[in-house]
Amino acid sequence: MQVDKNKKQKSFSNDIYDIVRQIPYGRVSTYGAIAQYLETVTPRMVGWAMNKSGSASPPVPAHRVVNRKGELTGRHFFATPTMMQELLENENITIEQNAVKDFKNLFWDPINEITD
């Protein structure tokens, strides 16, 4: 049986986008937490999907996804090097040295937050 790789790729990306769209305004999650919730993807796959999310509809708030330390490791994939930080600061999230200040209190864990 021939597997349509594009369909499979879109499927896992859409699953990731669905989770990221649920991250509330003023909160952040991590590549790993999203991957752990979905069980079938890796943190690297989540990062890859965030990198490709710019054309997704409805929009995906990719700026709310950071690494496990709260660092803005995806900032280089935005239109400008400071856009990710600016978007987070617009949500009243303080950034210091390219990391979310008070990360532990702002962390949104889909495993604990999403009820099926």
Secondary structure, DSSP 8 states (H G I E B T S, - for coil): ----HHHHHHHHHHHHHHHHTTS-TT-BEEHHHHHHHHSSS-HHHHHHHHHTGGG-SS---GGGEE-TTSB-TTGGGSSSTTHHHHHHHTTT--EETTEETTHHHHB--HHHH---
